[in-house]
């Protein structure tokens, strides 16, 4: 009995010792793989920091206040966020797969030493959850100071205003936490998958198992570019085509038409890995030069799946960065050219029942700043109800039909005499017709070509009319719908019209050099002279409100937050962009342009930095894995007598493929797509857009230069890791 007890105690002690030995072995193996664990931590940290920073800024009240709901700028911001989120998801999945490929060797050794799978499960899950949680938590926390730091640098060196004060909305944490759960969940699935493998030798050799991709013909690349083109055109044009043909709002599932873009992108990157592109440096055609760069080409092909995935991620991120940064030059060139094209330095309008400074008061103010005014001209205008084709929703809320309403919306009218006094252009308009005023490029969307009736909103006197063509004036166009009618028709419609439907336009120049201080002083005095009845948005349609109330309905503009205007925010972007009576002072608009658009610019500049930085990190990380995975190949080549120049050439070929192709494809694809958007907006590319696209081309050159510099730095880093240098030739 005593002997059996001693035997049991001995076995228990042996099991405990074996357990301790196994734990010690496990710790040693974990220590040996610390570089790969560090790479996994770094990848997760970067992905979570990028997602957290982007979400923090996107949900920020600073941005939400300026970016109008449903506007194109907010749609662009959301689309780029989805692209970035997709890239970060794939990036973390790649990092997880790479970590487990190296972790499998440790698992195989422990299995060979007798460790059971049930014994390995808890430790592996603890390690994975710990690494994922630490990296993700630190990344989420780091996202906030990262945003604050970049935003503060913008405010310090570029532009600062009260509107630029950065505030956070903690709802952004839901996006970050969801991404955290996604990363941890996929990591746990990877751990379960690798422990479930039954072949111990296969587990041990997992990190050296190649991942070749299926070789396709030389048609793969060109067809891929064709699919990218088809997907971009069909995805962008489908919603408009659907609305026109089906008389219904475009359903969300039409976004599937962008799918050929991703299929084509995969085929282009697959062609890059398998076939190369002609005789470009680093990417020789294997059939014409079967032995040239065979080592680097084979390494790329044998790790094809990893390489293709990384090239796709970088391409998407580069495209997102370009899409964000292109917004700045196109918007700036359009605005600045419009300021320069104005025929007069100062233009403003007001209702006749407002106590606005008259000519004498303005001249006295100008004299205080040493200015003399010239070309002073005033004229009256009226606002009427105009007929037009109106979209009416069906009961299902999805379909609609167009109907003509004789009183549909507001329309500002000038008589031909007033138009001539304001512009100096003589026009002859037949009674019963009207000319819509647009800009020189006819790109203004604020025109009405379908009006068949014009109505005095006080007396409800109505006349018939018809569209006769366009008049072009950049100063008058672009803010609201403005038309010119004959003097006779103007007199008929103005009879009995109350002051709330009347207005006065004023324009003048300064004699000599203008003064920003004068313009700003006049602007503040002008705003202070108007009462609360003028505190309305340019989007607020009084005619639509009256007709809705007469039909027993509520006018949507009375409850929409976009319509809220306050004199207390006269220097804010929202006020200056949407106030109905916002004046046009050339020197004020030019000098305050950056301040007015600061939040827009900073948001898209931040997106650009985030996407580009993420793309460069992915490229650098991929090149680091090349060194880790293929170090034994470079060691064997050195033993066989390969020169440092030859080894460096192979490193350059590998890194060049990772950096060059996705950068070129991403930049070229987005440049084409952005040009297509500009053309599709109005069926033409106007001069300001040509200038903007020219600046965008210069930006692409700078992005390419940045990629080249990081590529050179990465090559130097890999040479140190692989110990490639002059000493190798000895």
C-alpha positions in Angstrom: 0.0 0.0 0.0 2.8 2.3 0.9 4.7 1.3 -2.2 1.8 2.2 -4.4 1.4 5.6 -2.7 5.1 6.4 -3.4 4.8 5.3 -7.0 1.8 7.6 -7.5 3.6 10.5 -5.8 6.7 9.9 -8.0 4.5 9.9 -11.2 2.8 13.1 -10.0 6.2 14.8 -9.4 7.4 13.6 -12.8 4.3 15.0 -14.4 4.7 18.3 -12.6 8.4 18.4 -13.7 7.4 17.7 -17.2 4.8 20.4 -17.0 7.4 22.9 -15.8 9.8 21.8 -18.5 7.1 22.1 -21.2 6.2 25.6 -19.9 9.8 26.6 -19.9 10.2 25.3 -23.5 7.1 27.2 -24.5 8.4 30.4 -23.0 11.8 29.9 -24.8 10.0 29.4 -28.1 7.9 32.4 -27.5 11.1 34.4 -26.8 12.7 33.1 -30.0 9.7 34.2 -32.0 9.5 37.7 -30.5 10.3 39.4 -33.8 7.3 37.9 -35.4 5.2 38.7 -32.4 6.5 42.2 -32.5 5.5 42.5 -36.2 2.0 41.2 -35.4 1.7 43.8 -32.6 2.9 46.6 -34.8 0.5 45.7 -37.6 -2.5 45.5 -35.3 -1.4 48.7 -33.5 -1.1 50.6 -36.8 -4.5 49.3 -38.1 -6.3 50.2 -34.9 -4.7 53.6 -34.6 -5.6 54.5 -38.2 -9.2 53.3 -37.8 -9.6 54.9 -34.4 -8.1 58.2 -35.6 -10.3 58.3 -38.8 -13.5 57.4 -36.8 -12.7 60.0 -34.1 -12.3 62.8 -36.7 -15.3 61.6 -38.8 -17.6 61.5 -35.8 -16.2 64.8 -34.4 -18.8 67.6 -34.0 -16.2 69.8 -35.6 -16.5 67.9 -38.9 -20.2 66.9 -38.6 -21.2 70.5 -38.3 -19.4 71.6 -41.4 -20.0 68.6 -43.7 -23.7 68.8 -44.7 -25.7 65.6 -44.4 -26.2 64.0 -47.8 -23.6 66.3 -49.4 -21.0 65.1 -51.8 -18.2 66.0 -49.4 -19.6 63.7 -46.7 -20.2 60.9 -49.3 -16.6 61.2 -50.3 -15.5 61.1 -46.7 -17.6 58.0 -46.0 -16.5 56.2 -49.2 -12.8 56.7 -48.4 -13.4 55.5 -44.8 -14.9 52.3 -46.2 -11.9 51.9 -48.5 -9.5 52.5 -45.5 -11.5 50.1 -43.3 -11.3 47.4 -46.0 -7.6 47.9 -46.4 -7.0 47.7 -42.6 -9.1 44.6 -42.3 -7.1 42.8 -45.0 -3.9 44.1 -43.5 -4.7 42.7 -40.1 -5.7 39.4 -41.6 -2.4 39.2 -43.4 -0.5 40.0 -40.2 -2.4 37.3 -38.4 -1.8 34.7 -41.1 1.9 35.6 -41.1 2.2 35.4 -37.3 0.6 31.9 -37.3 2.8 30.7 -40.2 5.8 31.3 -37.9 4.0 30.2 -34.8 3.2 26.9 -36.4 6.8 25.9 -36.1 6.7 26.4 -32.3 3.5 24.4 -32.1 5.0 21.6 -34.1 8.1 21.3 -31.9 5.9 21.2 -28.8 3.7 18.5 -30.4 6.8 16.5 -31.3 8.0 16.7 -27.7 4.7 15.2 -26.6 2.4 18.1 -25.9 -1.2 17.4 -26.7 -3.5 19.7 -28.6 -5.7 20.2 -25.5 -2.5 21.2 -23.6 -1.5 23.8 -26.3 -5.0 25.3 -26.8 -5.2 27.4 -23.5 -1.6 28.8 -23.8 -2.0 29.7 -27.4 -5.4 31.4 -26.9 -4.0 33.3 -24.0 -1.1 34.6 -26.0 -3.2 35.5 -29.0 -5.8 37.3 -27.0 -3.2 39.1 -25.0 -1.2 40.2 -28.0 -4.4 41.3 -29.9 -5.9 43.1 -26.9 -2.7 45.0 -26.0 -2.0 46.1 -29.6 -5.6 47.0 -30.3 -6.1 48.8 -27.0 -2.9 50.8 -27.4 -3.8 51.6 -31.0 -7.3 52.8 -30.1 -5.9 55.0 -27.3 -3.1 56.3 -29.6 -5.7 57.3 -32.2 -6.9 60.3 -30.2 -3.6 62.0 -29.6 -2.6 61.2 -33.2 -5.6 63.1 -34.5 -5.1 65.9 -32.0 -1.4 66.2 -32.9 -2.0 66.4 -36.7 -4.9 68.8 -36.2 -2.9 71.0 -34.0 -0.1 71.2 -36.5 -2.6 72.2 -39.1 -3.9 75.0 -36.9 -0.4 76.1 -36.0 1.1 76.3 -39.4 -1.8 76.6 -41.9 -4.9 78.2 -40.5 -6.6 78.7 -37.2 -10.1 79.8 -36.4 -12.8 79.3 -33.7 -14.5 76.8 -36.1 -11.3 74.7 -36.1 -11.6 73.8 -32.4 -11.5 70.0 -32.3 -14.1 68.2 -30.2 -14.6 64.4 -29.9 -17.7 62.3 -29.9 -17.1 59.1 -28.0 -19.6 57.3 -30.3 -16.6 56.8 -32.5 -15.4 54.1 -30.1 -18.1 51.8 -31.3 -16.3 51.5 -34.7 -12.9 51.0 -33.0 -14.3 48.3 -30.5 -16.0 46.5 -33.4 -12.7 46.4 -35.3 -11.0 45.2 -32.1 -13.5 42.3 -31.8 -13.0 41.5 -35.5 -9.2 41.4 -35.2 -9.3 39.3 -32.0 -12.0 37.0 -33.4 -10.0 36.2 -36.6 -6.9 35.7 -34.5 -8.7 33.1 -32.3 -10.0 31.4 -35.5 -6.4 31.3 -36.8 -5.2 29.8 -33.5 -7.9 27.1 -33.6 -7.1 26.3 -37.2 -3.4 25.8 -36.7 -3.7 23.7 -33.5 -6.3 21.4 -35.3 -3.7 20.3 -37.9 -2.8 16.7 -37.5 0.5 16.3 -39.5 3.2 17.4 -37.1 5.9 17.7 -39.9 3.5 19.8 -41.9 3.0 22.1 -38.9 6.8 22.4 -38.3 7.4 23.2 -42.0 4.4 25.6 -42.3 6.5 28.8 -42.4 8.5 27.4 -45.4 5.5 26.2 -47.4 5.1 28.2 -50.5 1.8 29.9 -51.5 2.0 30.0 -55.3 -0.9 31.5 -57.3 -2.4 30.0 -60.4 -0.6 31.1 -63.5 -2.8 32.7 -66.1 -2.0 33.9 -69.6 -0.6 37.3 -70.7 -4.2 38.4 -71.3 -4.7 38.6 -67.5 -3.2 42.1 -67.0 -4.9 43.9 -70.0 -8.3 42.3 -69.1 -7.8 43.4 -65.5 -7.4 47.0 -66.6 -10.4 46.7 -68.8 -12.5 45.4 -65.9 -11.3 48.3 -63.7 -12.5 50.7 -66.4 -15.8 48.9 -66.8 -16.4 48.7 -63.1 -15.6 52.4 -62.5 -17.9 53.6 -65.3 -20.8 51.3 -64.6 -20.6 51.8 -60.8 -20.6 55.6 -61.1 -23.1 55.9 -63.9 -25.6 53.2 -62.8 -27.5 55.3 -60.2 -28.2 58.1 -62.7 -29.2 55.7 -65.4 -31.5 53.8 -63.0 -33.3 57.1 -61.9 -33.8 58.1 -65.5 -35.1 54.8 -66.9 -36.9 53.4 -63.8 -38.2 56.7 -62.4 -37.1 55.5 -59.0 -34.3 56.2 -56.5 -31.2 54.0 -57.1 -31.2 51.0 -54.7 -28.1 50.4 -52.6 -27.4 47.1 -54.3 -26.3 48.9 -57.4 -23.0 49.3 -55.7 -22.3 45.7 -56.7 -21.5 47.2 -60.2 -18.2 48.4 -58.7 -17.2 44.7 -58.2 -15.4 44.4 -61.6 -12.9 47.1 -60.2 -11.7 44.7 -57.5 -11.7 41.7 -59.8 -9.7 43.6 -62.4 -7.4 44.9 -59.7 -6.7 41.3 -58.6 -6.0 40.3 -62.1 -3.6 43.2 -62.7 -1.7 42.3 -59.5 -1.7 38.6 -60.4 -0.2 39.4 -63.8 2.4 41.5 -62.0 3.4 38.6 -59.8 3.3 35.8 -62.4 4.2 37.4 -65.8 5.6 40.9 -65.1 5.2 43.9 -67.4 7.6 43.7 -70.3 11.2 44.6 -69.7 10.7 47.1 -67.0 13.5 47.1 -64.4 12.8 44.5 -61.8 9.9 43.0 -63.8 11.4 41.2 -66.8 9.3 39.2 -69.2 10.0 35.6 -68.3 9.7 34.2 -71.8 12.0 36.7 -73.4 14.5 36.6 -70.5 13.9 33.2 -68.8 17.0 33.4 -66.6 17.1 37.2 -65.9 16.2 38.0 -62.2 15.0 34.4 -61.9 15.7 34.3 -58.1 13.6 37.4 -57.2 10.9 36.5 -59.7 10.7 33.0 -58.2 10.6 34.3 -54.6 7.7 36.6 -55.6 5.8 33.9 -57.4 6.2 31.2 -54.7 4.8 33.7 -52.2 2.2 34.8 -54.6 -0.9 34.9 -52.4 0.8 37.1 -49.8 2.2 39.4 -52.5 -1.0 39.8 -54.4 -3.0 40.6 -51.3 -0.5 43.2 -50.2 -0.4 44.8 -53.6 -4.2 45.1 -53.6 -4.3 46.7 -50.2 -1.6 49.2 -51.1 -3.4 50.0 -54.4 -6.7 50.7 -52.6 -5.1 52.9 -49.9 -3.2 54.9 -52.5 -6.4 55.4 -54.5 -8.2 56.5 -51.3 -5.3 59.0 -50.6 -5.5 60.4 -54.1 -9.2 60.7 -54.0 -9.0 62.8 -50.8 -6.2 65.1 -51.9 -7.7 65.7 -55.3 -10.6 67.5 -53.6 -8.4 70.3 -52.5 -6.9 71.6 -55.8 -10.1 71.2 -57.8 -12.1 73.1 -55.2 -9.5 75.8 -54.8 -8.9 76.4 -58.5 -12.6 76.7 -59.1 -13.1 79.2 -56.3 -10.0 81.3 -56.9 -10.7 81.5 -60.7 -14.3 82.5 -59.9 -13.1 85.3 -57.7 -10.7 86.6 -60.4 -13.4 86.4 -63.1 -15.8 88.8 -61.3 -16.3 92.1 -63.2 -16.6 94.1 -59.9 -14.8 94.1 -56.6 -18.0 94.4 -54.4 -21.4 93.0 -54.9 -24.2 92.7 -52.3 -28.0 92.7 -52.1 -30.7 93.4 -49.5 -34.4 94.0 -49.0 -35.6 97.6 -49.4 -37.1 97.5 -45.9 -33.7 97.0 -44.2 -31.5 99.7 -42.7 -28.4 99.0 -44.9 -25.6 101.6 -45.2 -26.2 103.8 -48.2 -23.7 105.1 -50.8 -22.7 108.0 -48.6 -22.1 105.8 -45.6 -20.0 103.3 -47.6 -18.0 106.1 -49.2 -17.3 107.6 -45.7 -16.2 104.2 -44.5 -13.9 103.8 -47.5 -12.4 107.2 -46.8 -11.4 106.0 -43.3 -9.2 103.4 -45.0 -7.9 105.8 -47.7 -10.0 104.3 -50.5 -12.0 105.9 -53.3 -15.0 104.1 -54.8 -16.0 104.1 -58.4 -18.5 102.4 -60.8 -21.2 102.5 -58.2 -24.5 101.1 -59.5 -27.8 99.9 -57.9 -30.8 98.3 -59.3 -34.0 96.6 -58.1 -35.0 93.0 -58.5 -38.1 91.0 -57.6 -38.7 87.4 -56.4 -41.6 85.5 -57.9 -43.0 82.0 -58.0 -41.8 80.1 -61.0 -43.4 77.1 -62.7 -41.3 74.0 -63.4 -41.1 70.3 -63.5 -41.2 68.9 -60.0 -40.3 65.4 -58.7 -43.2 63.9 -56.7 -42.6 60.7 -54.7 -44.9 57.8 -54.9 -46.6 56.2 -51.8 -43.9 53.6 -51.6 -41.2 56.2 -51.1 -39.0 54.6 -53.8 -40.6 55.6 -57.1 -41.4 59.1 -58.3 -42.9 60.9 -61.2 -42.4 64.4 -62.7 -45.3 66.8 -62.8 -45.4 70.4 -63.9 -46.5 72.9 -61.3 -47.4 76.5 -62.3 -46.1 77.7 -58.9 -43.1 75.6 -58.0 -40.1 77.5 -56.6 -38.5 80.9 -56.0 -37.0 82.7 -58.9 -35.2 86.0 -58.8 -36.0 88.3 -61.7 -34.1 91.3 -63.2 -35.5 93.5 -65.9 -33.4 93.8 -69.1 -32.7 97.4 -68.2 -31.4 96.4 -64.7 -29.3 93.6 -66.1 -27.7 96.1 -68.6 -27.0 98.5 -65.8 -25.3 95.8 -63.6 -23.3 94.1 -66.3 -22.9 96.6 -69.1 -24.3 94.0 -71.5 -27.1 95.0 -73.8 -29.9 92.4 -74.2 -33.1 92.4 -76.1 -35.7 90.1 -74.6 -39.1 89.5 -76.2 -42.2 89.7 -73.9 -43.3 86.2 -72.7 -39.8 84.8 -72.6 -36.9 84.7 -70.1 -33.2 84.1 -70.1 -31.6 82.1 -67.3 -28.3 83.6 -65.9 -25.4 81.2 -65.7 -21.6 81.4 -65.5 -19.3 81.5 -68.5 -18.8 77.8 -68.6 -22.6 77.1 -68.2 -21.8 74.8 -65.3 -24.1 76.4 -62.8 -26.8 74.1 -61.4 -29.0 77.0 -60.3 -31.0 77.5 -63.4 -34.7 76.8 -64.4 -35.3 76.0 -68.0 -38.8 74.6 -67.6 -40.8 77.6 -66.2 -44.0 78.2 -68.1 -45.5 80.6 -65.6 -44.3 83.5 -63.4 -46.5 84.5 -60.4 -46.6 87.6 -58.2 -46.7 85.9 -54.7 -48.5 88.9 -53.2 -51.3 89.5 -55.7 -51.1 86.0 -57.3 -51.1 87.7 -60.7 -49.6 85.2 -63.2 -48.2 85.5 -66.7 -47.1 82.8 -69.2 -43.4 82.6 -70.2 -40.9 80.4 -72.0 -37.2 79.7 -71.8 -35.2 81.6 -74.5 -31.6 80.8 -73.6 -28.7 81.7 -71.3 -27.0 84.9 -70.3 -23.5 84.6 -68.8 -22.2 86.5 -65.8 -20.0 85.0 -63.2 -20.8 87.7 -60.6 -24.6 87.0 -60.7 -24.6 83.3 -61.3 -24.1 80.3 -59.0 -25.9 81.3 -55.8 -29.6 80.9 -56.6 -31.9 80.8 -59.7 -31.8 84.1 -61.5 -33.4 85.1 -64.8 -33.9 88.2 -66.9 -37.2 89.2 -68.5 -38.4 92.1 -70.6 -39.1 95.5 -69.0 -42.9 95.0 -69.8 -43.2 91.7 -68.1 -41.1 92.9 -65.1 -43.5 95.9 -64.6 -46.5 93.6 -64.7 -45.1 91.2 -62.1 -43.7 94.0 -59.8 -47.1 95.7 -59.5 -48.5 95.3 -56.0 -45.5 93.1 -54.8 -44.7 93.6 -51.1 -41.2 94.5 -49.9 -40.5 91.0 -48.6 -40.4 89.9 -52.3 -38.3 92.8 -53.5 -34.6 93.4 -53.3 -31.8 95.8 -54.2 -28.4 94.9 -55.8 -25.3 97.0 -55.4 -22.0 96.7 -57.1 -18.9 98.9 -57.2 -15.1 98.9 -57.5 -12.3 100.6 -55.6 -10.1 103.1 -57.3 -6.7 101.6 -57.0 -5.5 99.0 -54.5 -8.2 97.5 -52.4 -8.2 97.1 -48.6 -9.0 93.8 -46.7 -9.7 95.8 -43.5 -12.3 97.9 -45.3 -13.9 94.8 -46.9 -14.1 93.1 -43.5 -15.4 96.2 -41.7 -18.1 96.7 -44.4 -19.1 93.0 -44.2 -19.7 93.1 -40.5 -21.6 96.4 -40.7 -23.7 94.9 -43.5 -24.6 91.8 -41.5 -25.4 93.9 -38.5 -27.8 96.1 -40.5 -30.2 93.2 -41.4 -32.9 92.0 -39.1 -33.9 88.4 -38.3 -36.2 88.1 -41.3 -33.1 87.9 -43.5 -31.5 85.2 -41.3 -32.3 82.5 -43.8 -30.5 79.9 -45.9 -30.1 80.2 -49.6 -31.7 76.7 -49.8 -34.9 77.9 -48.0 -37.6 78.3 -50.6 -40.4 80.6 -49.4 -42.6 79.7 -52.4 -42.3 76.0 -51.6 -43.2 76.8 -48.0 -46.3 78.8 -49.0 -47.5 76.1 -51.4 -46.9 73.3 -48.9 -48.9 75.1 -46.2 -51.7 75.8 -48.6 -51.8 72.1 -49.3 -52.0 71.3 -45.6 -48.4 69.9 -45.4 -45.3 70.8 -43.4 -42.5 72.4 -45.3 -39.3 70.3 -44.9 -37.1 73.3 -44.6 -38.7 74.4 -41.3 -37.3 71.3 -39.5 -34.1 70.6 -41.4 -30.9 71.5 -39.4 -29.2 72.5 -42.6 -31.5 75.6 -42.8 -30.3 77.1 -39.5 -28.5 80.3 -39.9 -27.2 82.6 -37.2 -25.7 86.1 -37.4 -23.5 85.1 -34.4 -21.6 82.7 -36.7 -21.1 85.2 -39.6 -17.5 84.1 -40.1 -18.2 80.3 -40.1 -18.1 78.1 -43.1 -21.8 77.3 -42.9 -22.9 80.9 -42.7 -20.7 82.1 -45.6 -21.6 79.2 -47.8 -25.3 79.1 -47.3 -26.6 82.6 -46.1 -29.1 83.9 -48.6 -27.7 87.5 -48.6 -24.0 86.6 -48.4 -22.1 89.4 -50.2 -19.3 88.9 -52.7 -16.3 91.0 -51.8 -13.4 89.9 -53.9 -10.5 90.7 -51.5 -12.4 89.3 -48.5 -13.4 86.1 -50.2 -9.8 85.5 -51.5 -8.1 86.2 -48.1 -10.6 84.3 -46.1 -11.0 81.3 -48.5 -8.6 79.1 -46.5 -10.2 80.0 -43.2 -13.7 79.5 -44.5 -12.9 76.1 -46.0 -10.4 75.1 -43.2 -12.4 72.2 -41.8 -13.0 70.7 -45.3 -9.4 71.0 -46.2 -8.0 69.7 -43.0 -10.4 66.7 -43.0 -9.4 65.6 -46.5 -5.7 66.4 -45.9 -5.9 64.2 -42.8 -7.5 61.4 -44.8 -4.7 61.7 -47.4 -2.0 61.5 -44.7 -3.7 58.5 -43.0 -4.2 56.5 -46.2 -0.8 57.3 -47.6 1.0 56.5 -44.3 -0.9 53.2 -44.0 0.0 52.2 -47.6 3.7 53.0 -46.9 3.6 50.9 -43.7 2.1 48.0 -45.5 4.8 48.2 -48.2 7.5 48.4 -45.5 6.0 45.5 -43.5 5.8 43.4 -46.6 9.4 44.0 -47.5 10.4 43.1 -43.9 8.7 39.8 -44.2 10.7 39.2 -47.4 13.8 39.4 -45.3 12.4 37.2 -42.6 11.0 34.5 -44.9 13.9 34.4 -47.4 16.9 35.0 -45.3 18.1 31.4 -45.7 18.0 31.9 -49.5 20.3 35.0 -49.3 22.6 33.1 -46.9 22.8 30.2 -49.4 23.5 32.6 -52.2 26.3 34.3 -50.2 27.8 30.8 -49.5 27.7 30.1 -53.3 29.7 33.2 -53.9 27.1 35.8 -54.9 28.4 39.3 -54.8 26.9 42.1 -52.7 25.9 43.9 -55.9 24.0 40.8 -57.1 22.2 40.3 -53.7 21.3 44.0 -53.5 19.9 43.8 -57.0 17.6 41.0 -55.9 16.5 43.0 -52.8 15.7 46.0 -55.1 13.7 43.8 -57.4 11.6 42.5 -54.6 11.0 45.9 -53.0 10.5 47.6 -56.3 7.6 45.2 -57.1 6.0 46.0 -53.8 6.3 49.7 -54.0 6.1 50.6 -57.7 3.1 48.8 -59.2 0.4 49.5 -56.6 1.4 53.1 -56.4 1.2 53.5 -60.2 -2.1 51.6 -60.6 -3.7 53.4 -57.6 -2.7 56.9 -58.8 -3.5 56.3 -62.4 -6.9 54.7 -61.7 -8.0 57.5 -59.3 -6.8 60.2 -61.7 -9.0 58.7 -64.4 -11.9 58.2 -62.0 -11.7 61.8 -60.7 -11.6 63.1 -64.3 -14.6 61.0 -65.2 -16.5 62.5 -62.2 -15.7 66.1 -63.2 -16.8 65.3 -66.8 -20.0 63.6 -65.7 -21.1 66.5 -63.5 -21.9 68.7 -66.5 -20.8 66.9 -69.6 -17.6 68.9 -70.0 -14.2 69.7 -68.5 -14.1 73.5 -67.8 -10.9 75.6 -67.5 -10.9 75.6 -63.7 -11.1 71.8 -63.7 -8.3 71.6 -66.2 -6.2 73.7 -63.8 -7.2 71.5 -60.9 -6.3 68.3 -62.8 -3.0 69.8 -63.7 -2.3 70.4 -60.0 -3.4 66.9 -59.2 -0.8 65.6 -61.7 1.8 67.5 -59.8 0.6 66.0 -56.5 0.9 62.5 -58.1 4.5 63.3 -58.9 5.2 64.2 -55.3 3.5 61.0 -54.1 5.6 59.0 -56.5 8.7 60.8 -55.1 7.7 59.9 -51.6 7.2 56.3 -52.5 10.7 56.3 -54.1 12.3 57.7 -51.0 10.7 55.2 -48.7 11.6 52.5 -51.1 15.3 53.5 -50.9 15.2 53.6 -47.1 13.5 50.2 -47.0 16.2 48.7 -49.3 18.9 50.1 -47.0 17.1 48.6 -44.0 16.9 45.1 -45.6 20.5 45.2 -46.6 21.4 45.7 -42.9 19.0 42.8 -41.9 20.4 40.5 -44.5 24.0 41.7 -43.9 24.5 42.6 -47.5 27.6 44.8 -47.8 31.1 45.2 -49.0 32.3 42.7 -46.4 30.4 39.9 -48.2 32.8 40.0 -51.1 35.7 39.1 -48.9 
